[in-house]
Amino acid sequence: MISKIRDLLLAACAAVSVLLPAEADAKDDILVIGDSMLEWQSFKGASIPQILAKRTKRNVENRAASGAKLYLTGAEGNARSVIPTQYSKGNWNWVVMNGGANDLLAKCGCSRCDSVLDKLISEDASSGVLPDLAKKIRNDGPRVILLAYYEGNARPNLFSRCEKVVKELTERQRLLASRLRGVELVRTKAAIDPKNRSHFALDGFHLSRKGTRRVGALLAQSLVQLEARRR
């Protein structure tokens, strides 16, 4: 009698499991795309996305790549060298992204960059590679976090001359976030002190492990707050 009851229970469980979605169909959760800011310290398990995953206990897939640009001119690169191609449609809840600094440095030396900046994102944030990508992602469903660049090291470095144009890029991102529903701008100013050498790596412009931990923690906190707002 007991064995028959057990067999019936097992059969019932098997029937229920057919009706329930497989675990593989769960939300992919968070996709990260962008440049070295989001890849840096990965080999030490201390990149910004890795800190985000640890702090939130969420599934985070990081496709960011050092040197990646929002658009290329001339020779074609690999899929990860162009930030829009790092994105693929999926069952994501969020896409976290950054980008633009490498374009501004390589294409106009961060000086007289109006045409490059306008191609990245227009002054009114209505057009450009970045708004087009954000709109594409939103049309697919996920919400978007634009992670702003941190203020650079006060000590001279490769990107020192880029501070002014990167600030303008961030302001245009702010405008985009204010106009496109489901797009949020997360600023990093509170996490990184440009006068604190311990926040920067030896090259002077990437972040140290301490720096990535601070930005990752800020991003995790911001994500929790953004999701709480919708409840």
C-alpha positions as CSV (number, residue, x, y, z in Angstrom):
1,M,0.0,0.0,0.0
2,I,2.8,2.4,1.0
3,S,4.7,1.6,-2.2
4,K,1.5,2.4,-4.3
5,I,1.1,5.7,-2.6
6,R,4.8,6.5,-3.2
7,D,4.4,5.6,-6.9
8,L,1.4,7.9,-7.2
9,L,3.2,10.8,-5.5
10,L,6.2,10.4,-7.9
11,A,3.9,10.3,-10.9
12,A,2.2,13.4,-9.7
13,C,5.5,15.2,-9.2
14,A,6.6,14.2,-12.7
15,A,3.4,15.6,-14.2
16,V,3.8,18.9,-12.3
17,S,7.4,19.2,-13.5
18,V,6.3,19.0,-17.1
19,L,4.0,21.9,-16.5
20,L,6.5,24.1,-14.7
21,P,9.1,26.0,-16.7
22,A,12.6,24.5,-16.7
23,E,15.2,26.3,-14.6
24,A,17.1,27.2,-17.7
25,D,14.2,29.5,-18.7
26,A,14.6,31.7,-15.7
27,K,15.5,35.3,-16.3
28,D,19.1,35.8,-17.6
29,D,18.9,38.8,-15.2
30,I,21.7,41.4,-15.8
31,L,23.8,41.9,-18.9
32,V,26.8,44.2,-18.8
33,I,28.3,45.8,-22.0
34,G,30.9,48.5,-22.4
35,D,34.6,49.2,-22.2
36,S,37.5,48.6,-19.9
37,M,35.9,50.5,-17.0
38,L,33.6,47.5,-16.7
39,E,36.2,44.8,-17.6
40,W,39.0,46.1,-15.4
41,Q,40.1,43.9,-12.5
42,S,38.2,41.0,-13.9
43,F,41.1,38.6,-13.6
44,K,41.2,39.4,-9.9
45,G,37.5,38.8,-9.4
46,A,37.1,42.5,-8.6
47,S,35.6,44.1,-11.7
48,I,32.5,46.3,-11.2
49,P,30.1,43.6,-12.6
50,Q,31.7,41.0,-10.3
51,I,31.2,43.3,-7.3
52,L,27.6,43.9,-8.5
53,A,27.0,40.1,-8.6
54,K,28.5,39.5,-5.2
55,R,26.6,42.4,-3.5
56,T,23.2,41.6,-5.0
57,K,23.5,37.8,-5.3
58,R,22.3,38.2,-8.9
59,N,23.3,36.5,-12.1
60,V,25.5,39.0,-14.0
61,E,27.0,38.3,-17.5
62,N,29.8,40.7,-18.4
63,R,30.7,41.2,-22.1
64,A,32.5,44.5,-21.7
65,A,36.0,44.7,-23.4
66,S,39.0,46.9,-23.0
67,G,39.3,49.4,-25.8
68,A,35.7,48.9,-27.0
69,K,34.0,51.8,-28.8
70,L,30.5,52.8,-29.6
71,Y,31.3,52.8,-33.3
72,L,34.2,52.0,-35.5
73,T,35.7,53.8,-38.5
74,G,37.9,52.0,-41.0
75,A,38.8,48.4,-40.3
76,E,36.2,46.1,-38.8
77,G,36.8,44.8,-35.3
78,N,35.7,41.7,-33.5
79,A,32.2,41.5,-31.9
80,R,33.4,42.7,-28.5
81,S,35.3,45.7,-29.8
82,V,32.0,47.5,-30.7
83,I,29.7,48.0,-27.7
84,P,26.4,47.7,-29.6
85,T,27.4,44.2,-30.9
86,Q,28.1,43.1,-27.3
87,Y,24.4,43.2,-26.8
88,S,22.1,40.4,-27.8
89,K,18.4,40.0,-27.2
90,G,17.7,37.8,-24.2
91,N,15.5,37.3,-21.2
92,W,17.4,40.1,-19.3
93,N,15.9,42.2,-16.5
94,W,18.6,44.9,-16.9
95,V,21.4,45.9,-19.3
96,V,24.1,47.9,-17.6
97,M,26.3,49.8,-20.1
98,N,28.9,52.5,-20.5
99,G,31.0,53.8,-23.4
100,G,32.2,56.7,-25.5
101,A,35.5,57.7,-23.9
102,N,37.5,55.5,-26.3
103,D,35.7,57.1,-29.2
104,L,36.4,60.6,-28.0
105,L,40.1,59.9,-27.3
106,A,40.8,58.0,-30.5
107,K,38.7,59.9,-33.0
108,C,39.2,63.5,-31.9
109,G,41.8,63.4,-29.1
110,C,39.1,64.8,-26.7
111,S,39.5,68.2,-28.4
112,R,37.1,69.8,-30.9
113,C,34.9,66.7,-30.6
114,D,31.5,68.2,-31.5
115,S,30.9,65.9,-34.5
116,V,32.1,62.8,-32.7
117,L,30.1,63.6,-29.6
118,D,27.0,64.3,-31.7
119,K,27.4,60.9,-33.4
120,L,27.6,59.3,-30.0
121,I,24.6,61.2,-28.7
122,S,23.1,64.4,-30.0
123,E,22.8,67.5,-27.8
124,D,19.1,66.9,-27.2
125,A,19.8,63.1,-26.7
126,S,17.3,62.2,-29.4
127,S,19.7,60.5,-31.8
128,G,23.1,58.9,-32.0
129,V,24.6,55.5,-31.4
130,L,23.9,55.5,-27.7
131,P,20.2,56.5,-27.8
132,D,19.7,54.1,-30.7
133,L,21.2,51.3,-28.6
134,A,19.2,52.2,-25.5
135,K,16.0,52.3,-27.6
136,K,16.7,48.9,-29.1
137,I,17.3,47.4,-25.7
138,R,14.1,49.0,-24.3
139,N,12.1,47.7,-27.3
140,D,13.3,44.2,-26.4
141,G,12.1,44.6,-22.8
142,P,15.1,45.1,-20.4
143,R,15.6,48.2,-18.4
144,V,18.8,50.1,-18.9
145,I,21.4,51.6,-16.6
146,L,23.8,54.0,-18.1
147,L,26.8,54.0,-15.8
148,A,28.6,57.3,-16.0
149,Y,32.3,57.6,-16.1
150,Y,34.1,58.6,-12.9
151,E,36.0,61.8,-12.6
152,G,39.6,61.1,-13.7
153,N,42.7,61.0,-11.6
154,A,43.8,64.5,-10.6
155,R,47.4,63.4,-11.5
156,P,48.2,63.8,-15.2
157,N,47.3,60.7,-17.3
158,L,46.2,59.5,-20.7
159,F,42.7,60.8,-20.3
160,S,43.4,64.0,-18.5
161,R,42.4,66.2,-21.5
162,C,39.1,64.3,-21.8
163,E,37.4,65.6,-18.6
164,K,35.5,68.4,-20.2
165,V,34.1,66.4,-23.1
166,V,33.3,63.4,-20.9
167,K,31.3,65.7,-18.6
168,E,29.3,66.8,-21.6
169,L,28.8,63.2,-22.6
170,T,27.4,62.5,-19.1
171,E,25.1,65.5,-19.3
172,R,23.6,64.2,-22.5
173,Q,23.2,60.7,-21.0
174,R,21.3,62.4,-18.1
175,L,19.0,64.0,-20.6
176,L,18.5,60.7,-22.4
177,A,17.6,59.0,-19.1
178,S,15.1,61.7,-18.3
179,R,13.4,61.3,-21.6
180,L,13.4,57.6,-22.3
181,R,11.3,55.5,-19.9
182,G,13.1,52.6,-18.4
183,V,16.6,54.2,-18.8
184,E,18.4,55.3,-15.7
185,L,21.7,57.2,-15.2
186,V,23.9,56.1,-12.3
187,R,26.6,58.6,-11.5
188,T,29.9,57.4,-10.0
189,K,31.0,60.7,-8.5
190,A,30.3,59.7,-4.9
191,A,32.5,56.6,-5.3
192,I,35.7,57.9,-6.7
193,D,37.8,60.8,-5.4
194,P,40.1,62.1,-8.2
195,K,42.6,63.2,-5.5
196,N,42.7,59.8,-3.8
197,R,45.5,57.8,-5.5
198,S,44.3,54.6,-3.9
199,H,41.2,54.7,-6.1
200,F,43.3,54.4,-9.2
201,A,45.5,51.7,-10.8
202,L,49.2,52.2,-11.6
203,D,48.4,53.4,-15.1
204,G,46.7,56.5,-13.6
205,F,43.3,56.3,-15.3
206,H,41.8,52.8,-14.7
207,L,40.5,51.9,-11.3
208,S,42.3,50.0,-8.6
209,R,40.6,47.1,-6.9
210,K,39.5,49.5,-4.2
211,G,38.1,51.8,-6.9
212,T,36.2,49.0,-8.7
213,R,34.8,47.8,-5.3
214,R,33.5,51.3,-4.5
215,V,31.8,51.7,-7.9
216,G,30.5,48.2,-7.8
217,A,29.0,48.7,-4.4
218,L,27.4,52.0,-5.5
219,L,26.0,50.3,-8.6
220,A,24.5,47.5,-6.5
221,Q,22.9,50.0,-4.1
222,S,21.5,52.0,-7.0
223,L,20.0,48.9,-8.6
224,V,18.3,47.9,-5.3
225,Q,16.9,51.4,-5.0
226,L,15.7,51.5,-8.6
227,E,13.9,48.2,-8.2
228,A,12.3,49.3,-4.9
229,R,10.8,52.3,-6.6
230,R,8.7,50.1,-8.8
231,R,7.1,48.1,-5.9
